[in-house]
Amino acid sequence: MAADHNKSVGRGLPILQGIVPIQADRIPSEIVAGLTLAALAIPAAMGYTKIAGTPVVTGLYTLLIPMVLFAVFGSSRHLVVGADSATAAILAAGIAGLAPSGSDDYMAMASILAVMAAVFLILARVIGLGFMSDFLSRTVLIGFLTGVGIQVAMGELSGMLGLKSGGHRTVGKVWAVIQQLDQTNIYALIIAILVLTIIVGSRKISKKIPGPLIAVVGAIVLSRLLNLGAYVGVLGTVPSGLPRIGLPHIAWSWELVDTLVPTAFAMFVVILTQSAATSRAYAARYHERFSMDTDLVGLGLANLGAGLSGTFVVNGSPTKTQMIDNAGGRSQLSLLVTAGVVMLVLLFLTGPLAYLPEPVLSAIVFLVGVELIDVEGMCKIYRQRRSEFWVALITLFIVVYVGVQQGIILAMVLSLIDHTRRGYRPKNVLLSFTESGVLRAQPLATKAQVVPGLIIYRFTHSIYYANSEQLSKEILELTDIPHPPVRWLCLDASAVGDVDYSAAETMRSIFLVLRDKGIRLVVAQVLDDVKAKSRYNLVQLFGRDAFFETLDDVLNAYQTSEKGKSE
């Protein structure tokens, strides 16, 4: 049955791919996993609202309708969709200054951004932009998420110390904390330290212990018994009941849409890349298949549900996905259980949340930020690929010193530049025989010939406008050899996946120059896709007999030609 399910992935618009087939013997494990995730994710989701600048109850909303929609319409059996620190940080940066945090207008814009992100995700599915997830390299993602982690963690220092939040961006907030250190609220500091100790200590014992839930429940009980609200800030009344469904109430204008589009697009990119990377990792772990196109629909509908239910953008969460995996969840059935628990909390248990001290959520969010800081990953990049380390570091600094939105845009640009750089200067090679009679790649500097007069030149990338000049330069240098003179030059096209118009024109010029020098240009091992797409009439120019299926065919034809000349 599992095999049949996997085969259906990506066909049409299927539903319940992440749930069916349901194995009866796994239902108890899925229920336990769902309960465990609820215990861990509910405090975290409330904490993310501090990053997003939205009311606490909106964090619970992200674990309700959006989670159910992805469970029904997504393809990944493992990806957990909910509030996420990276997209919450982009949200806050994008609408900061447009309305007071937590106000009706602020919430309306947060919901609009979720709807706009949904539109981008569904458009990406319609026009086939799922491949974009491959263009944010692991390097820049590490730098980006590390920068977000620093920003998130440093932004919670004021809350943990009971100080007024001040300053802009990370540096300004840290400086504001330093200036107010003499006003530290000792009660807030003690509460934050206790929460950090409980969460970190529980993880040391077992990752299955719901440390955040223990901290939240314990803080609520102590707050009510000891009247902690007299010494530190508390959440206050949290609305009960299910979210209202409808469009955000705000004065619509093209100016507003134009202001929010860059933020929505930045969030779309993070959702696309982070969700795809997480789904791919867990599908590989369990030897399953998933469809990114189907997941785009699920993510789009999840964000549409978020926007229409009065909450903020949701994303595929690597941390929550790991939580559910550790708890034994192997399908989206466990996510439906989590959503059921959240619904019960919203209906019956929001009253006690009013007593929750604010430093508790600050401490929880602080740990979320610390966990995003990937020092080990940065060090690994530094050791293995120094140039990519600087790319990651630049991304990190832009996020910390400029902003999250600018950081993700820079991450995209740097990734594309890095990709283009590799194709712009491919490391091409010559082929020649070893002593054992096997063709082997040699550096161009050797100017090695397979047999006297024949050069086989392998171009190791698609040929396009940016690298066609390199093709021309290298071929002309290789053929400018007096002893022994080159008679044939074979372009080995086995690694050439495409040829654009500019490159085709360059090849025409190369052919004519070599012909004037008495050198024949032939081509071998052209891929079928390239043959099918070629409309440049190179066959008519070179001649059909200039194209060969294999390198052996080239060698035999050359030797026959030379033998005929000698006779």
C-alpha positions in Angstrom: 0.0 0.0 0.0 2.8 2.4 0.8 4.3 1.8 -2.6 1.0 2.6 -4.2 0.7 5.8 -2.2 4.2 6.9 -3.3 3.4 6.2 -6.9 0.4 8.6 -6.7 2.6 11.5 -5.5 2.4 14.4 -7.9 -0.6 13.2 -10.0 -3.3 15.8 -10.5 -4.3 17.5 -7.2 -4.5 14.5 -4.8 -5.3 14.9 -1.1 -4.4 13.1 2.0 -1.1 12.0 0.6 0.5 12.7 4.0 -2.1 10.7 5.9 -3.0 7.6 3.8 -2.5 4.7 3.9 -3.3 4.6 7.6 -1.7 1.6 9.3 -3.9 0.5 12.2 -0.9 -0.7 14.4 0.6 2.8 14.1 -2.4 4.8 15.2 -1.5 4.8 19.0 2.1 6.0 18.1 0.6 8.8 15.9 -1.7 9.9 18.7 1.2 10.0 21.3 3.3 11.9 18.8 0.6 14.4 18.2 0.1 15.0 21.9 3.8 15.4 22.4 4.1 17.9 19.6 1.2 19.9 21.1 3.0 20.1 24.4 6.2 21.3 22.8 4.7 23.5 20.0 2.1 25.4 21.9 4.5 27.4 24.1 6.9 27.8 21.1 4.1 29.2 18.9 3.1 31.6 21.6 6.7 32.7 21.8 6.9 33.3 18.0 4.2 35.9 18.5 6.8 38.0 20.3 8.9 37.9 17.2 6.0 38.7 14.9 4.6 41.4 17.1 1.1 39.8 17.2 -1.2 38.8 20.1 -0.4 35.6 21.8 -3.5 33.8 20.7 -2.5 34.1 17.1 0.4 31.7 17.8 -2.2 29.1 18.7 -4.2 29.9 15.5 -1.1 28.9 13.4 -1.4 25.4 14.8 -5.0 25.0 13.9 -6.5 25.7 10.4 -3.1 26.1 8.6 -1.8 22.8 10.1 -4.9 20.9 9.1 -4.9 22.3 5.5 -1.3 21.2 4.9 -2.0 17.8 6.4 -4.8 17.3 3.9 -3.4 18.9 0.8 0.4 18.4 1.2 2.4 15.4 0.0 5.1 15.2 2.7 4.2 12.7 5.5 6.7 14.4 7.9 6.8 18.2 7.3 5.2 20.2 10.2 3.7 23.5 9.1 3.2 26.3 11.7 4.7 29.5 13.0 8.4 29.9 12.3 11.0 32.3 13.6 12.5 33.2 10.2 9.3 34.2 8.5 8.0 35.8 11.8 11.2 38.0 11.8 10.7 39.0 8.1 7.0 39.8 8.9 8.0 42.1 11.8 10.8 43.8 9.8 8.5 44.3 6.8 5.6 46.1 8.6 7.5 47.8 11.4 6.6 51.4 11.5 3.4 50.9 9.4 1.2 50.3 12.4 1.7 49.8 16.2 2.6 46.1 17.0 -0.5 44.1 18.0 -2.9 46.7 16.7 -5.9 45.9 14.5 -4.1 47.5 11.5 -0.9 45.6 12.2 -2.8 42.3 12.4 -4.7 43.1 9.2 -1.4 43.6 7.4 0.1 40.4 8.9 -2.9 38.5 7.6 -2.6 40.2 4.2 1.0 39.1 4.0 0.0 35.5 4.7 -2.6 35.7 1.8 0.0 37.3 -0.5 2.6 34.6 0.4 -0.2 32.0 -0.4 -0.7 33.7 -3.8 3.1 33.5 -4.5 3.2 29.8 -3.5 0.2 28.8 -5.7 1.5 30.8 -8.6 4.8 29.1 -8.2 3.0 25.8 -8.5 1.0 26.9 -11.6 4.0 28.2 -13.5 6.4 25.5 -12.2 8.7 27.5 -10.0 9.3 24.7 -7.5 12.9 24.5 -8.9 13.6 27.8 -7.2 14.1 25.9 -4.0 17.4 24.6 -5.4 18.8 28.1 -5.9 19.4 28.9 -2.3 22.5 27.0 -1.5 23.0 25.3 1.9 25.8 27.8 2.5 23.7 31.0 2.3 20.9 29.3 4.3 23.2 28.5 7.1 24.4 32.2 7.1 20.8 33.5 6.8 19.4 31.3 9.6 22.4 32.0 11.9 21.8 35.8 11.3 18.1 35.3 12.1 19.0 33.4 15.3 21.3 36.2 16.5 18.7 38.8 15.7 15.9 36.8 17.5 18.0 36.0 20.6 19.3 39.5 21.0 15.9 40.9 20.6 14.6 39.0 23.7 17.3 40.2 26.1 15.1 43.2 27.1 12.2 40.9 27.9 14.3 38.5 29.9 15.6 41.4 32.0 12.3 43.2 32.4 13.5 46.2 30.5 11.7 48.4 27.9 12.4 47.4 24.4 14.2 50.1 22.4 16.4 50.7 19.4 16.2 49.6 15.8 17.6 46.4 14.4 19.8 44.1 16.4 22.7 46.5 17.3 20.3 49.2 18.4 18.3 46.8 20.6 21.5 45.4 22.3 22.7 49.0 22.9 19.4 49.9 24.4 19.7 47.0 26.8 23.2 47.9 27.8 22.1 51.5 28.6 19.3 50.2 30.9 21.2 47.4 32.7 21.0 49.3 36.0 17.2 49.1 35.7 17.1 45.3 35.4 14.0 43.7 37.0 15.5 41.0 39.3 12.2 39.0 39.3 12.1 38.9 35.5 15.8 37.8 35.4 15.2 35.0 38.0 12.1 33.8 36.1 14.0 33.7 32.8 16.9 31.8 34.3 14.6 29.3 35.8 12.8 28.7 32.5 16.1 28.3 30.6 17.3 25.9 33.3 14.1 23.8 33.1 14.1 23.6 29.2 17.8 22.9 28.8 17.9 20.5 31.7 14.9 18.5 30.4 16.6 18.2 27.0 19.7 16.9 28.6 17.7 14.2 30.3 15.4 13.3 27.3 14.3 15.2 24.2 10.9 13.7 24.7 10.3 15.7 28.0 8.2 18.8 27.2 10.4 21.3 28.9 8.7 24.4 27.5 5.3 23.1 28.6 6.6 22.3 32.1 8.0 25.8 32.3 4.8 27.5 31.1 2.5 25.5 33.4 4.8 25.9 36.4 5.1 29.7 35.7 1.3 30.1 35.5 0.8 28.2 38.8 3.5 30.2 40.6 2.3 33.5 39.1 -1.3 32.9 40.4 -0.1 31.7 43.8 2.5 34.4 44.3 0.8 37.2 42.4 3.9 37.6 40.1 1.9 40.1 38.0 2.7 42.7 40.7 6.4 42.4 40.0 6.7 41.5 36.3 4.5 41.9 33.2 2.0 39.1 32.5 0.1 38.3 29.3 -3.3 39.4 30.5 -6.6 38.2 29.0 -6.2 35.9 26.1 -9.3 35.6 23.9 -11.0 32.2 24.0 -12.9 30.4 21.2 -12.0 29.5 17.6 -10.7 32.2 15.1 -13.1 34.1 13.0 -12.9 33.4 9.3 -12.9 36.3 6.8 -10.8 38.8 4.9 -8.7 41.3 7.0 -10.5 44.6 7.6 -8.2 47.4 6.3 -8.3 50.2 3.8 -7.1 48.5 0.6 -4.9 50.5 -1.9 -2.3 49.7 -4.5 0.1 51.7 -2.4 -0.4 49.3 0.5 0.0 46.2 -1.8 3.1 47.7 -3.4 4.6 48.3 0.1 3.9 44.7 1.3 4.9 42.8 -1.9 8.7 42.7 -1.2 8.1 41.4 2.3 5.6 38.7 1.0 8.1 37.7 -1.7 10.9 37.4 0.9 8.7 35.2 3.0 7.7 33.1 0.0 11.3 32.4 -0.8 12.1 31.3 2.8 8.9 29.1 2.9 9.8 27.5 -0.5 13.4 26.7 0.3 13.1 25.8 4.0 10.1 23.6 3.4 11.6 21.9 0.4 14.9 21.2 2.2 13.0 19.7 5.3 10.7 17.6 3.2 13.5 16.3 1.1 15.6 15.4 4.1 12.9 13.3 5.8 11.7 11.7 2.6 15.3 10.5 2.1 15.6 9.3 5.7 12.5 7.1 5.3 13.1 6.2 1.6 9.9 7.9 0.5 8.9 10.2 -2.3 7.3 13.6 -2.1 6.1 16.1 -4.6 7.3 19.7 -4.1 4.6 20.9 -6.5 1.9 19.3 -4.3 3.6 20.7 -1.2 3.4 24.2 -2.8 -0.3 23.8 -3.0 -0.5 22.6 0.6 1.7 25.4 1.8 -0.3 28.0 -0.2 -3.6 26.8 1.2 -2.1 26.7 4.7 -1.1 30.4 4.4 -4.4 31.3 2.8 -6.0 29.6 5.9 -3.7 31.6 8.1 -4.6 34.9 6.5 -8.3 34.2 6.6 -8.3 33.0 10.2 -6.6 36.2 11.6 -3.1 34.9 12.1 0.3 35.3 10.5 2.4 33.5 7.9 3.2 29.8 8.4 6.2 27.8 7.2 7.6 24.3 7.1 9.4 24.0 10.4 12.6 21.9 10.7 12.5 22.0 14.5 8.9 20.9 14.8 9.4 18.3 12.2 12.3 16.9 14.3 10.0 17.1 17.4 7.3 14.9 15.8 9.9 12.5 14.4 11.5 12.0 17.8 8.1 11.4 19.3 7.4 8.6 16.7 5.1 10.4 14.3 5.4 9.0 10.7 2.4 10.7 9.0 0.3 13.8 9.0 -2.3 12.0 11.2 -0.2 13.0 14.2 -0.6 16.7 13.1 -4.4 16.3 13.1 -4.1 15.2 16.7 -2.0 18.3 17.5 -4.6 20.5 15.9 -7.3 18.8 17.9 -5.4 19.6 21.2 -4.9 23.2 20.1 -8.7 23.5 19.5 -9.4 22.2 23.0 -6.9 24.7 24.5 -8.6 27.6 22.6 -12.1 26.6 23.7 -11.4 25.8 27.4 -7.9 26.7 28.6 -7.1 30.2 27.6 -8.1 31.6 31.0 -4.9 30.5 32.8 -2.7 32.0 30.1 -3.5 35.4 31.5 -1.2 34.8 34.5 1.8 33.8 32.3 4.8 36.1 33.0 6.2 37.7 29.9 9.8 36.8 30.7 8.8 33.1 30.2 8.0 33.6 26.5 11.1 35.8 26.1 13.2 33.0 27.5 11.6 30.4 25.2 12.1 32.6 22.1 15.7 33.3 23.2 16.4 29.6 23.1 14.7 29.3 19.7 17.1 32.0 18.4 20.2 30.3 20.0 19.3 27.0 18.3 19.2 28.7 14.9 22.8 29.9 15.4 24.8 27.2 13.6 28.4 27.8 14.7 29.4 24.3 13.8 28.0 24.7 10.3 29.8 28.0 9.8 33.1 26.4 11.0 32.6 23.4 8.7 32.1 25.7 5.7 35.2 27.7 6.7 37.3 24.5 6.8 36.0 23.0 3.6 35.2 25.9 1.3 36.6 29.2 2.2 35.0 31.2 -0.6 31.5 30.0 0.4 32.2 30.8 4.0 32.6 34.5 3.2 29.3 34.3 1.3 27.6 32.9 4.4 29.2 35.5 6.6 28.1 38.4 4.4 24.6 37.0 4.5 24.8 36.7 8.3 26.0 40.3 8.7 23.3 41.8 6.4 20.6 40.0 8.4 22.0 41.3 11.7 23.0 44.8 10.7 20.5 45.7 8.0 17.5 43.4 8.2 16.0 39.9 7.6 14.2 40.9 4.4 17.3 42.3 2.9 19.2 39.3 4.0 17.0 36.8 2.2 17.1 38.9 -1.0 20.9 39.0 -0.7 21.0 35.3 -0.1 19.1 34.7 -3.3 21.4 37.0 -5.3 24.6 35.5 -3.8 23.4 32.0 -4.6 22.6 32.9 -8.2 26.0 34.7 -8.5 27.7 31.6 -7.1 25.9 29.3 -9.5 26.6 31.7 -12.5 30.3 31.9 -11.5 30.7 28.1 -11.7 29.1 28.0 -15.2 30.9 31.2 -16.3 34.4 29.7 -15.9 34.0 25.9 -16.3 37.1 23.8 -15.9 37.3 22.2 -19.3 39.7 19.4 -20.1 41.5 17.5 -22.9 41.2 13.7 -23.3 44.2 11.6 -24.1 45.2 7.9 -23.7 47.0 6.7 -20.6 49.7 4.0 -20.8 47.0 1.4 -20.3 45.1 2.7 -23.3 42.2 4.4 -21.5 41.0 7.9 -22.3 41.6 10.2 -19.3 41.0 13.9 -18.6 44.1 16.1 -18.8 44.5 19.9 -18.0 44.3 22.2 -21.0 47.8 23.4 -20.3 49.2 20.0 -21.4 47.7 20.6 -24.9 47.6 16.8 -25.1 46.6 15.1 -28.4 44.9 11.7 -28.5 46.9 10.8 -31.6 49.1 13.2 -33.5 46.9 15.9 -35.1 43.7 15.1 -33.1 42.6 17.0 -30.1 39.5 16.0 -28.1 38.3 19.0 -26.0 35.6 18.4 -23.5 33.5 21.4 -22.5 32.1 20.7 -19.0 29.1 23.0 -18.9 26.2 24.2 -21.0 27.4 26.7 -23.5 25.8 30.2 -23.2 26.6 33.8 -23.8 28.7 34.3 -20.7 31.1 31.4 -21.3 31.1 31.2 -25.1 34.1 33.6 -25.2 36.0 31.1 -23.1 35.1 28.3 -25.5 36.4 30.4 -28.4 39.6 31.4 -26.7 40.5 27.9 -25.5 39.9 26.3 -28.8 41.9 28.8 -30.8 44.8 28.5 -28.3 44.7 24.7 -28.5 44.8 24.7 -32.3 47.7 27.1 -32.5 50.2 24.3 -32.1 53.0 24.0 -34.7 54.3 20.6 -33.8 52.6 18.4 -34.5 50.0 20.6 -36.3 46.4 20.1 -35.4 44.2 18.6 -38.2 41.0 17.8 -36.3 39.6 19.3 -33.2 36.7 17.3 -31.6 34.4 19.1 -29.2 33.2 16.5 -26.7 29.6 17.7 -25.9 28.7 15.0 -23.5 28.4 17.6 -20.6 26.7 20.3 -22.7 23.1 20.4 -21.6 22.1 23.5 -23.7 23.4 25.9 -26.3 22.0 29.4 -26.5 21.9 31.7 -29.5 25.0 33.7 -28.6 27.0 30.4 -28.1 25.7 29.1 -31.4 27.0 32.2 -33.2 30.3 31.8 -31.5 30.6 28.2 -32.7 29.9 29.4 -36.2 32.8 31.9 -35.9 35.1 29.2 -34.5 34.2 26.8 -37.4 35.0 29.4 -40.0 38.3 30.4 -38.3 39.4 26.8 -38.0 38.4 26.0 -41.6 40.6 28.9 -42.8 43.5 27.4 -40.8 42.9 24.0 -42.5 41.5 22.4 -39.2 38.3 20.4 -39.2 35.9 20.9 -36.3 33.8 17.9 -35.4 31.4 17.3 -32.5 30.9 14.1 -30.5 28.4 12.7 -28.0 25.7 15.5 -28.3 22.9 14.8 -25.9 19.5 14.0 -27.4 17.8 16.9 -25.7 20.3 19.3 -27.2 19.8 17.8 -30.6 16.1 18.1 -30.3 16.2 21.7 -29.2 18.8 22.9 -31.7 17.5 25.3 -34.3 20.7 27.0 -35.2 21.4 25.1 -38.4 24.9 24.0 -37.2 24.5 20.7 -38.9 24.1 22.4 -42.3 27.2 24.5 -41.6 29.5 21.8 -40.2 28.1 19.0 -42.3 26.3 15.9 -41.1 29.5 13.9 -41.2 31.0 16.2 -38.6 28.8 14.8 -35.8 29.7 11.5 -34.1 27.9 9.3 -31.6 31.1 8.2 -29.7 34.7 9.2 -29.3 35.8 5.9 -30.8 33.9 6.8 -33.9 35.8 10.1 -34.1 39.1 8.3 -33.6 38.4 5.8 -36.3 37.2 8.4 -38.8 40.3 10.6 -38.2 42.6 7.6 -38.6 40.8 6.6 -41.8 41.1 10.2 -43.1 44.8 10.4 -42.4 45.4 7.0 -43.9 43.6 8.1 -47.1 45.7 11.2 -47.3 49.0 9.2 -47.0 47.9 6.8 -49.8 
